[in-house]
Amino acid sequence: MRTKTTAATLLALLAAGCGSYEVRDSNAAVDRNPACASRPDRPGEPVSRDCEREASATWSSERRDSAPVDFRRRRGDD
């Protein structure tokens, strides 16, 4: 079991270096909004755009515009 966990962690770290994964979830914002407490009584009734629940994820393999890390530089050297 430990080998599978180690392999999964290693794979995740390798994949993280190649791209980025972004998750968007509006459930918490809808739950906090008092205007969204009442729900429509009938199916098909319009719902406010602020009260729509959405969950999405995007994967990007494009190169990020970031400077390479210099591990030889000492702290405080700017």
Buried (B, 14 or more C-beta within 10 A) or exposed (E): EEEEEEEEEEEEEEEEEEEEEEEEEBEEEBEEEEEBEEEEEEEEEEEEEEBEEEEEEEEEEEEEEEEEEEEEEEEEEE
